[in-house]
Structure formats: C-alpha cells, structure tokens
Amino acid sequence: MQKKEPETGAFFPRDRTWQPIAYTPWYKTSILRSPQKALISLNNTLSEITGPVFGHSTIGEADNDLIHNFAKPGESAIGPRIIVHGRVIDERGHGVAGALVEFWQANAGGRYRHKNEGYLAALDPNFGGCGRSITDEQGYYSFRTVRPGPYPWPNGVNDWRPAHIHFSIFGHGFAQRLITQMYFEGDPLIWKCPIVRTISDENAVRSLIAPLDMENTIPMDAQAYHFDIVLRGRRSTLFENRLEGN
C-alpha cells in the first residue's frame, strides 16, 4: 500500500444527540463512568489531528484469522465460522487507508480468555479471541473468526449480553480512535441489552448491527457479515456510552 499524507485539518463536530446519554442507571457501570461536571468543547490540537504512529510491519500474517492464530498446529477454534468485513470511512464516505483495526470477542460458548472471567462456559484451548488488521487504500478490512456466544453478566438479576465483537480503530489522528461493538442481525437479545438501551435513536442502534452477507459467504466454510465503521462526524459509529469521545 502506498503511503499517503494524512489530512491535518479539524475534524467534523460530533452530534451529541446521536450518542447515548452518559448517565443511565439501568446500566450500572455508567453510574461511575458518567461525567460529574459539564463537558467543555475544545478546538483540535496538533497532537490530536496527527498520529497515531505504529509499525505496520508488526502485523502478523495470521493476525486477522482468529480461527487459527491461537490454535495448535493442525487444529482450529470451535464454533460457526464467519467472515467479518467492511470499510472504515469518514463522514464524507471516503475510505480511511492505513487504519489499525483491532478486534476481540468471547468464544463460541460466550467465554472470554481472561483470568477474571466468571462465566462457567467451556474455554476453547484453540481460541485466543483477539486479532488485528490494517485497512487498504479504500479503507477495507476483513477477518475470519467464529461467531461469539451470548453470556450472562452481573448488571441485573438476569441480564445477558447479545453476541458481539469489540472493535478499536485508530484513524489518522489520536482523536480518531473509536471503541465500539458489532452485533449480529436477528439476535433478539440486542433489544433487551441494558447497554444497547442507553441508545435512544433506533437508527443508531441499527448502525451497530451487521447484516448477513450471503454474497461473500464461502460455501461449506463460513458465513459473512458486513460492518462499516464511520470515524467521527455527525453520524459516527457509536462510542461505548461516552458523550465526550469518538
């Protein structure tokens, strides 16, 4: 990929009505996370509109293949195989080239590989649950994985997270870092999730749901889901329950 000089102008202002309100007591974590004082709007600084700097050469050949990047030789992760693909774009629809896209998720049984994991579902020894990719010149990314399972979490008496994949995206500036989640089309748990219910705009919720993409499904191998990500601006992909940032 040819290296291009990134834009260094100010970013589009965000529309705060598109983002969830910060204080939502039914999502208990927001009680501590929500700002206690009024937000202050600041102009973009040079450090915000330049960088981040990371070595593209550090991306491994199997980093975007979660089915095999943690598996023993000759083995693979357990679960329905899927391909997740899409574009990282700005508000104008222009592809963001050279963006670092990181992703992490629970395994097919809904369990994370984490020492503090409290869910008793089985741990897949061949699934690490994380990977990364670099967007091409048109902002396109893709990776292979297994569809994650839903899991219970100690927010309410019987709250469950819908199946989802976490994303972290670094654009051309530090202020273009986005952390968000992708959900799957047709999952009834989406509309019951306390985190999702912090989003008042139904269209904003739907922007987090990846539709099944039969055109890119590989017969006898993997289904495909399409998920585009918009960095900043009035219709940026939602930042996780934080008014002040994306």
C-alpha positions as CSV (number, residue, x, y, z in Angstrom):
1,M,0.0,0.0,0.0
2,Q,1.4,3.4,-1.0
3,K,1.9,5.8,1.9
4,K,-0.2,9.0,1.7
5,E,0.0,12.2,3.7
6,P,-3.0,12.2,6.1
7,E,-5.3,15.2,6.4
8,T,-4.4,17.5,9.2
9,G,-7.5,19.8,9.3
10,A,-10.0,20.0,12.1
11,F,-12.4,17.0,12.4
12,F,-16.2,17.3,11.8
13,P,-18.0,18.3,15.0
14,R,-20.0,15.5,16.6
15,D,-23.7,15.5,17.1
16,R,-24.2,14.6,20.8
17,T,-27.9,13.7,20.2
18,W,-26.6,10.8,18.1
19,Q,-24.7,9.4,21.1
20,P,-26.2,7.8,24.2
21,I,-26.6,9.9,27.3
22,A,-23.8,9.3,29.8
23,Y,-25.8,8.6,33.0
24,T,-28.1,5.6,32.6
25,P,-28.7,3.8,36.0
26,W,-30.1,0.6,34.4
27,Y,-26.6,0.1,33.0
28,K,-24.8,0.2,36.4
29,T,-21.3,0.9,35.1
30,S,-22.5,4.2,33.8
31,I,-23.1,5.5,37.3
32,L,-19.4,5.7,38.0
33,R,-18.3,6.3,34.4
34,S,-20.6,9.3,33.6
35,P,-19.1,12.8,33.9
36,Q,-19.9,14.7,37.1
37,K,-19.3,18.1,35.5
38,A,-20.4,19.9,32.4
39,L,-18.5,19.0,29.3
40,I,-16.1,21.5,27.7
41,S,-15.6,21.8,24.0
42,L,-12.1,22.4,22.9
43,N,-10.5,23.1,19.5
44,N,-8.4,20.3,17.9
45,T,-4.8,20.5,18.8
46,L,-1.9,19.4,16.6
47,S,-1.3,16.3,18.7
48,E,-5.0,15.3,18.2
49,I,-5.1,15.6,14.4
50,T,-1.7,13.9,13.8
51,G,-0.6,10.3,14.6
52,P,-1.0,7.7,15.9
53,V,2.3,6.2,14.8
54,F,2.5,2.4,14.8
55,G,4.6,0.0,12.8
56,H,2.5,-1.7,10.0
57,S,5.3,-4.3,9.8
58,T,4.3,-5.6,13.3
59,I,1.1,-7.0,11.9
60,G,1.5,-10.8,11.6
61,E,0.3,-12.9,8.7
62,A,-2.3,-14.7,10.8
63,D,-3.4,-11.7,13.0
64,N,-6.7,-11.4,11.1
65,D,-7.5,-15.2,11.4
66,L,-8.9,-15.8,14.8
67,I,-9.8,-19.4,13.8
68,H,-6.1,-20.3,13.6
69,N,-3.9,-17.6,15.2
70,F,-4.1,-19.2,18.7
71,A,-4.6,-22.8,17.6
72,K,-2.2,-25.7,17.8
73,P,-0.8,-26.9,14.5
74,G,-3.5,-28.8,12.6
75,E,-6.3,-27.6,14.9
76,S,-8.7,-24.7,14.8
77,A,-11.2,-22.8,17.0
78,I,-14.6,-24.4,17.7
79,G,-17.8,-22.8,16.5
80,P,-19.6,-21.5,13.4
81,R,-17.0,-19.9,11.1
82,I,-17.7,-16.4,9.9
83,I,-16.0,-13.6,8.0
84,V,-16.5,-10.0,9.1
85,H,-15.6,-7.4,6.6
86,G,-16.4,-3.8,5.7
87,R,-14.9,-0.3,5.3
88,V,-13.6,2.3,7.8
89,I,-14.8,5.6,6.3
90,D,-15.0,9.3,7.3
91,E,-18.3,11.2,7.3
92,R,-17.9,12.1,3.7
93,G,-17.8,8.4,2.7
94,H,-14.1,8.4,1.9
95,G,-12.1,5.3,2.9
96,V,-9.6,5.7,5.7
97,A,-6.5,4.0,4.4
98,G,-3.9,2.5,6.8
99,A,-6.2,2.5,9.9
100,L,-5.3,0.0,12.6
101,V,-8.4,-2.2,13.3
102,E,-8.2,-4.3,16.5
103,F,-10.9,-6.8,17.5
104,W,-11.6,-9.1,20.4
105,Q,-14.5,-11.3,21.5
106,A,-15.8,-14.2,23.5
107,N,-15.6,-17.7,22.1
108,A,-18.5,-19.7,20.6
109,G,-19.7,-20.6,24.1
110,G,-19.7,-16.9,25.3
111,R,-16.5,-17.1,27.4
112,Y,-13.5,-14.8,27.3
113,R,-9.9,-15.9,27.7
114,H,-9.4,-13.7,30.8
115,K,-8.2,-14.6,34.3
116,N,-11.2,-12.8,35.9
117,E,-13.8,-14.4,33.7
118,G,-16.7,-15.5,35.9
119,Y,-18.8,-17.4,33.3
120,L,-18.6,-21.2,33.6
121,A,-18.8,-21.9,29.8
122,A,-16.0,-24.1,28.4
123,L,-12.7,-22.4,27.4
124,D,-11.6,-23.3,23.9
125,P,-7.9,-24.1,24.0
126,N,-7.6,-23.2,20.3
127,F,-9.2,-19.8,20.5
128,G,-7.4,-16.6,21.8
129,G,-10.2,-14.2,21.0
130,C,-8.3,-11.3,19.6
131,G,-6.7,-10.0,16.3
132,R,-5.9,-7.0,14.2
133,S,-5.8,-5.8,10.7
134,I,-4.8,-2.7,8.6
135,T,-7.2,-1.1,6.1
136,D,-6.3,-1.0,2.5
137,E,-6.2,2.1,0.3
138,Q,-10.1,2.1,0.1
139,G,-10.4,1.7,3.8
140,Y,-11.4,-2.0,3.5
141,Y,-10.7,-4.6,6.3
142,S,-11.7,-8.2,6.9
143,F,-11.0,-11.0,9.3
144,R,-12.1,-14.6,10.0
145,T,-13.3,-15.8,13.3
146,V,-16.1,-17.9,15.0
147,R,-19.4,-16.4,15.9
148,P,-19.3,-15.5,19.6
149,G,-21.9,-16.7,22.0
150,P,-24.0,-14.6,24.4
151,Y,-23.2,-14.6,28.1
152,P,-24.7,-13.5,31.4
153,W,-23.3,-10.5,33.3
154,P,-23.8,-9.2,36.8
155,N,-25.7,-6.0,35.9
156,G,-29.2,-7.2,36.8
157,V,-30.7,-10.4,38.1
158,N,-30.9,-12.0,34.6
159,D,-29.1,-9.7,32.2
160,W,-27.4,-11.2,29.1
161,R,-25.1,-9.6,26.6
162,P,-26.0,-10.4,23.0
163,A,-23.3,-11.9,20.8
164,H,-20.9,-9.2,19.9
165,I,-17.4,-8.3,18.7
166,H,-15.4,-5.4,20.2
167,F,-13.6,-3.0,17.8
168,S,-10.8,-0.5,18.4
169,I,-10.0,1.7,15.4
170,F,-7.1,4.1,15.0
171,G,-7.5,6.6,12.2
172,H,-5.1,9.3,11.1
173,G,-5.2,11.2,14.4
174,F,-5.3,10.4,18.1
175,A,-8.8,12.0,18.2
176,Q,-9.9,9.4,15.6
177,R,-9.7,6.5,18.0
178,L,-13.0,4.7,18.3
179,I,-14.0,1.8,20.5
180,T,-17.3,0.2,19.7
181,Q,-19.2,-3.1,19.4
182,M,-20.7,-5.0,16.5
183,Y,-23.9,-7.1,16.9
184,F,-25.4,-9.7,14.6
185,E,-28.6,-9.4,12.6
186,G,-31.6,-11.2,14.0
187,D,-30.3,-11.6,17.6
188,P,-33.3,-11.0,19.9
189,L,-31.0,-10.2,22.9
190,I,-29.9,-6.9,21.2
191,W,-33.1,-5.1,22.1
192,K,-33.1,-6.5,25.7
193,C,-29.5,-5.4,26.5
194,P,-29.1,-2.6,29.1
195,I,-26.1,-1.2,27.3
196,V,-28.0,-1.1,23.9
197,R,-31.0,0.5,25.7
198,T,-28.8,3.5,26.6
199,I,-29.1,4.5,22.9
200,S,-32.3,6.4,22.3
201,D,-32.1,6.5,18.4
202,E,-33.2,3.2,16.8
203,N,-31.3,4.1,13.7
204,A,-28.1,4.5,15.7
205,V,-28.7,1.0,17.2
206,R,-29.1,-0.4,13.8
207,S,-25.8,1.1,12.7
208,L,-24.2,-1.4,15.2
209,I,-25.9,-4.4,13.7
210,A,-24.1,-6.3,11.0
211,P,-26.3,-7.9,8.3
212,L,-25.7,-11.4,7.0
213,D,-23.9,-11.0,3.6
214,M,-24.6,-14.1,1.5
215,E,-22.7,-12.6,-1.4
216,N,-19.5,-13.0,0.5
217,T,-20.3,-16.3,2.3
218,I,-18.0,-19.1,1.4
219,P,-19.9,-22.3,0.7
220,M,-19.2,-25.2,3.1
221,D,-16.9,-22.9,5.1
222,A,-18.0,-19.6,6.6
223,Q,-20.9,-17.1,6.6
224,A,-20.1,-13.4,6.1
225,Y,-21.3,-10.3,7.9
226,H,-20.8,-6.7,6.7
227,F,-19.9,-3.9,9.1
228,D,-18.9,-0.4,8.0
229,I,-17.4,1.9,10.6
230,V,-17.6,5.7,10.4
231,L,-14.9,7.7,12.2
232,R,-16.2,11.0,13.9
233,G,-18.7,13.4,12.5
234,R,-22.4,13.7,12.8
235,R,-23.1,10.1,12.1
236,S,-20.0,8.4,13.5
237,T,-20.3,4.8,14.7
238,L,-21.3,4.9,18.4
239,F,-18.7,5.2,21.1
240,E,-19.4,3.0,24.0
241,N,-21.6,5.0,26.4
242,R,-19.5,8.2,26.4
243,L,-20.7,11.5,25.2
244,E,-17.3,13.1,25.2
245,G,-15.4,10.9,22.8
246,N,-15.2,9.5,19.4
